[in-house]
């Protein structure tokens, strides 16, 4: 693997000078070197951030200390600190022509590579703290990412996906809090494993949805294609293989909201909100639809908070028990509440992002 070529392409990408062919080449090189995925993400995030003058001065000093420390350890790298300091931030503040932008990006990448070398060097910080990559979405937003192994993940609102820096190299394990749709790249050598608070899911290559929001009484895995092996974290020895168009639900029997006769683990068929094969309730969020069927106002309000990025409070607790069925697609929060008022008696007030439900 030509690491020099990878960093050259990253420099061109950060400078905005990379062609479509070079971007495709970079993606292929990174896929072949999954161990570089995390430091590349960190470099991209830092490059997008514009430091204030005080941070720049501190950055110069930190860089000088880093180079000195590495040279003391016998690592032959870089120029003397006095020779490097003036050039770096002059390039950052004076980049106007394309070649200067590329040079600035290359210098920044070089600086960050030296930082990464110290980070993963034996005795460095990572020797005591594993590097973790994390992708999060706020309430009211969604995102999609491609993992180093080629798998695609779509994150619903209020969700977090974490994985280690060696993902795709020696393992394919992630941890999910929230909801995500997975399209898993096939790999016969390493199974793809998703950990949640109540359920672990193991796959080789398939498409499925997994919902595991903290506070929800149910964790749910919905299979569309292929096969998945699921197990409850409280019963790891019991493994269930799902078939396409099936879902597994794992309830937390320690929650008071779960009835005694409710099973801790159950397998059911998917549900539909219209007379169409693709109108699946469990994956409707991928079509920008919030679907609810005979759902309590309290439960629906929690989903609407994530969907619209608001906070909903019940001044009248009796309204929490009202049940609704419907679909929201293009409605804003006010229009959605007005639609609910057509089938139930309640009032609401909106104060910024806070909504109060009353009589």
C-alpha positions in Angstrom: 0.0 0.0 0.0 1.4 3.4 -1.0 0.6 5.5 2.0 2.3 8.5 0.4 -0.2 8.4 -2.4 -3.1 8.3 0.1 -1.9 11.4 1.9 -1.3 13.2 -1.4 -4.8 12.5 -2.5 -6.2 13.6 0.9 -4.3 16.8 0.6 -5.8 17.5 -2.8 -9.3 16.6 -1.5 -9.0 19.0 1.4 -7.7 21.7 -0.9 -10.7 21.2 -3.2 -8.4 20.3 -6.2 -9.1 16.5 -6.4 -10.7 15.2 -9.7 -13.5 12.7 -9.7 -11.0 10.0 -10.7 -8.7 10.9 -7.8 -11.6 10.8 -5.3 -12.6 7.4 -6.6 -8.9 6.3 -6.3 -8.8 7.6 -2.7 -11.9 5.7 -1.7 -10.5 2.5 -3.1 -7.2 3.0 -1.2 -8.9 3.8 2.1 -11.1 0.7 1.7 -8.0 -1.4 1.4 -6.5 0.3 4.5 -9.4 0.5 7.0 -6.9 1.3 9.8 -6.5 4.8 8.2 -10.3 5.5 8.2 -10.4 7.0 11.7 -7.3 9.4 11.4 -8.6 10.5 8.0 -11.9 11.4 9.5 -10.2 13.3 12.3 -8.0 15.2 9.8 -11.0 16.2 7.7 -12.9 17.5 10.8 -9.8 19.5 12.0 -9.3 21.0 8.5 -12.9 22.3 8.4 -12.4 24.1 11.6 -11.0 27.7 11.5 -9.0 28.4 14.7 -8.9 31.9 16.2 -5.5 33.7 16.5 -5.0 32.5 20.1 -5.6 28.9 19.1 -3.2 29.3 16.2 -0.4 30.4 18.5 -1.1 27.5 20.9 -1.1 25.2 17.9 2.4 26.4 16.9 3.7 25.7 20.4 2.0 22.3 20.6 3.5 21.3 17.2 6.9 22.4 18.4 6.6 20.4 21.6 5.4 17.4 19.6 8.3 17.5 17.1 10.8 17.9 19.9 9.4 15.0 21.9 9.5 12.7 18.8 13.1 13.7 18.0 14.0 13.0 21.6 12.7 9.5 21.1 15.0 9.1 18.1 12.3 9.5 15.5 13.8 11.3 12.5 10.9 13.5 11.3 10.3 17.0 10.2 12.4 20.2 10.3 13.5 22.0 13.4 10.6 23.7 15.1 12.1 27.1 14.4 12.1 26.4 10.6 8.5 25.1 10.5 6.5 27.5 12.7 6.3 30.6 10.5 5.3 28.7 7.3 2.3 26.7 8.5 -0.1 29.5 9.5 1.0 31.9 6.9 -0.2 29.4 4.3 -3.5 29.1 6.1 -4.2 32.8 6.2 -2.9 33.7 2.7 -4.1 30.8 0.5 -5.7 32.4 -2.5 -4.5 30.5 -5.6 -5.3 26.8 -6.2 -1.6 25.7 -5.9 -1.3 27.4 -2.5 -4.5 25.8 -1.3 -3.1 22.4 -2.2 0.2 23.2 -0.5 -1.6 24.4 2.6 -3.6 21.2 2.7 -0.5 19.1 2.2 1.4 20.9 5.0 -1.6 20.5 7.4 -1.9 16.8 6.5 1.8 16.3 7.2 1.4 18.0 10.6 -1.6 15.9 11.5 0.2 12.7 10.3 3.0 13.4 12.8 0.4 13.9 15.5 -1.2 10.5 14.5 2.2 8.8 14.6 2.7 10.0 18.2 -0.9 9.1 19.0 -0.6 5.5 18.1 3.2 5.2 19.0 3.8 2.7 21.9 3.5 4.7 25.1 1.4 7.4 23.4 -2.1 8.3 24.4 -3.8 5.6 22.3 -1.8 3.0 24.1 -4.0 3.7 27.1 -7.2 4.7 25.3 -8.7 2.9 22.3 -9.6 5.2 19.3 -13.3 5.3 18.6 -15.1 6.8 15.6 -18.6 8.1 16.4 -21.4 9.3 14.1 -24.4 11.1 15.7 -27.6 12.8 14.6 -29.5 15.4 16.5 -33.3 15.3 16.9 -34.9 16.6 13.7 -32.0 15.4 11.4 -30.8 12.3 9.7 -27.6 11.2 7.9 -26.0 8.4 6.0 -22.4 7.1 6.0 -20.3 4.5 4.3 -18.2 2.4 6.6 -14.6 1.3 5.7 -15.8 -2.2 4.7 -18.2 -0.7 2.1 -21.4 -1.2 4.2 -23.9 1.7 4.1 -25.7 3.0 7.2 -28.6 5.5 7.4 -29.1 7.0 10.9 -32.5 8.2 12.0 -32.9 11.3 14.3 -31.4 11.2 17.8 -29.1 8.2 17.0 -25.4 7.3 17.6 -23.2 4.8 15.9 -19.7 4.0 17.2 -17.0 1.7 16.0 -13.2 1.1 16.7 -10.4 2.4 14.5 -9.5 -1.1 13.3 -13.1 -1.7 12.0 -12.9 -3.7 8.8 -9.4 -4.9 9.5 -9.8 -7.5 12.3 -13.5 -7.0 13.1 -16.8 -5.5 11.9 -18.5 -4.6 15.2 -20.5 -1.4 15.8 -22.6 -0.2 18.7 -26.0 1.5 18.0 -28.1 3.8 20.2 -31.1 4.9 18.3 -32.3 3.7 14.9 -30.5 2.8 11.7 -31.0 1.1 8.4 -28.1 -1.2 7.4 -27.1 -2.4 3.9 -24.2 -4.7 4.8 -21.4 -5.5 2.4 -20.7 -9.3 2.3 -17.6 -10.6 3.9 -17.3 -14.3 4.6 -14.3 -13.9 6.9 -15.8 -11.4 9.3 -19.5 -11.2 10.4 -21.0 -7.8 10.9 -22.1 -7.4 14.5 -24.3 -4.7 16.0 -24.5 -4.3 19.8 -27.4 -2.5 21.4 -28.5 -2.3 25.1 -30.9 -5.2 24.8 -30.0 -7.0 21.6 -27.0 -8.2 19.6 -27.4 -8.8 15.8 -25.0 -10.8 13.7 -25.1 -10.8 9.8 -22.9 -11.7 6.9 -24.6 -9.5 4.2 -28.1 -8.2 4.2 -30.5 -5.2 4.5 -32.4 -4.6 7.7 -33.6 -1.9 10.1 -32.7 -1.8 13.8 -34.4 0.5 16.4 -32.9 0.7 19.9 -33.7 4.1 21.4 -32.9 4.5 25.1 -36.1 4.8 27.1 -38.2 2.9 24.6 -39.6 -0.3 26.0 -38.9 -2.3 22.9 -35.8 -3.0 20.8 -36.8 -4.1 17.3 -34.8 -5.6 14.3 -36.7 -5.7 11.0 -35.3 -7.9 8.2 -36.0 -7.1 4.5 -33.4 -9.2 2.7 -30.9 -12.0 3.5 -30.8 -13.3 7.1 -29.8 -12.1 10.5 -29.1 -13.9 13.8 -30.4 -12.0 16.9 -30.0 -12.6 20.6 -31.1 -10.8 23.7 -28.3 -9.5 25.8 -30.0 -11.0 28.9 -30.3 -14.4 27.2 -27.1 -14.7 25.0 -27.4 -18.4 24.6 -30.7 -18.2 22.8 -30.2 -17.2 19.2 -33.0 -16.6 16.7 -32.6 -16.6 12.9 -34.9 -14.2 11.1 -36.4 -14.7 7.6 -37.1 -11.9 5.2 -40.1 -9.8 6.1 -39.9 -10.8 9.8 -39.0 -8.8 12.8 -37.8 -9.6 16.3 -38.8 -7.6 19.4 -37.0 -7.6 22.7 -38.7 -6.0 25.6 -37.1 -4.9 28.9 -39.0 -6.9 31.5 -37.6 -4.7 34.2 -39.7 -1.7 33.0 -43.0 -1.3 34.8 -44.7 -0.5 31.5 -44.2 -4.0 30.3 -47.1 -6.3 31.2 -46.3 -9.6 32.9 -47.8 -11.7 30.1 -45.7 -9.9 27.4 -42.9 -12.1 26.1 -39.3 -10.8 26.5 -38.5 -12.0 23.0 -41.1 -12.3 20.1 -40.9 -12.8 16.4 -43.6 -11.3 14.2 -44.3 -10.4 10.6 -43.9 -6.9 9.3 -46.8 -4.5 9.3 -48.0 -2.3 6.5 -49.7 1.2 6.5 -51.2 0.9 3.0 -52.1 -1.8 0.5 -48.7 -1.8 -1.1 -45.8 -4.2 -0.8 -43.3 -1.4 0.0 -45.5 0.4 2.5 -43.7 -1.0 5.5 -44.3 0.7 8.9 -41.0 -0.3 10.3 -38.9 1.3 7.6 -41.3 4.2 6.7 -38.8 6.8 8.1 -36.5 6.0 5.2 -39.3 7.4 2.9 -39.6 10.6 5.1 -42.8 9.3 6.7 -43.7 9.2 10.3 -46.2 6.3 10.6 -48.2 5.4 13.7 -50.9 2.8 14.3 -53.0 2.7 17.4 -50.2 4.5 19.3 -50.6 6.3 22.6 -50.1 10.1 22.6 -47.2 9.7 25.0 -45.4 7.3 22.7 -46.2 9.3 19.6 -45.0 12.5 21.3 -41.6 10.9 22.0 -41.2 10.0 18.3 -42.4 13.5 17.3 -39.7 15.0 19.5 -37.0 13.1 17.6 -38.7 13.7 14.2 -39.2 17.5 14.5 -36.5 18.4 17.0 -38.8 19.7 19.6 -39.8 19.0 23.3 -43.3 18.0 24.1 -44.7 18.3 27.7 -48.1 17.1 28.9 -49.7 19.6 31.3 -52.8 17.4 31.3 -51.5 13.8 31.9 -54.8 12.3 30.9 -54.0 13.3 27.3 -51.1 10.8 27.2 -53.5 7.9 26.9 -55.2 9.1 23.7 -54.5 6.8 20.8 -53.8 7.8 17.2 -53.4 6.2 13.8 -52.0 8.1 10.8 -49.1 9.2 8.6 -47.1 12.4 8.6 -45.1 13.2 5.5 -44.7 16.9 4.6 -46.4 18.4 7.7 -44.5 20.7 10.0 -45.0 20.3 13.8 -48.0 22.7 14.0 -49.8 21.1 11.1 -49.2 17.7 12.6 -50.7 18.7 15.9 -53.6 20.3 14.1 -54.2 17.0 12.2 -54.3 15.1 15.5 -56.8 17.6 16.9 -59.2 16.4 14.2 -59.6 13.0 15.9 -59.1 14.0 19.6 -59.9 16.8 21.9 -56.8 18.7 23.2 -55.2 22.1 23.0 -51.5 23.0 22.6 -49.2 26.0 22.9 -45.9 26.4 21.1 -43.0 28.4 22.7 -40.0 28.1 20.3 -39.1 24.4 20.3 -41.2 23.6 23.4 -44.8 22.4 23.0 -47.3 22.0 25.9 -50.3 19.7 25.6 -53.2 20.8 27.7 -57.0 20.6 27.8 
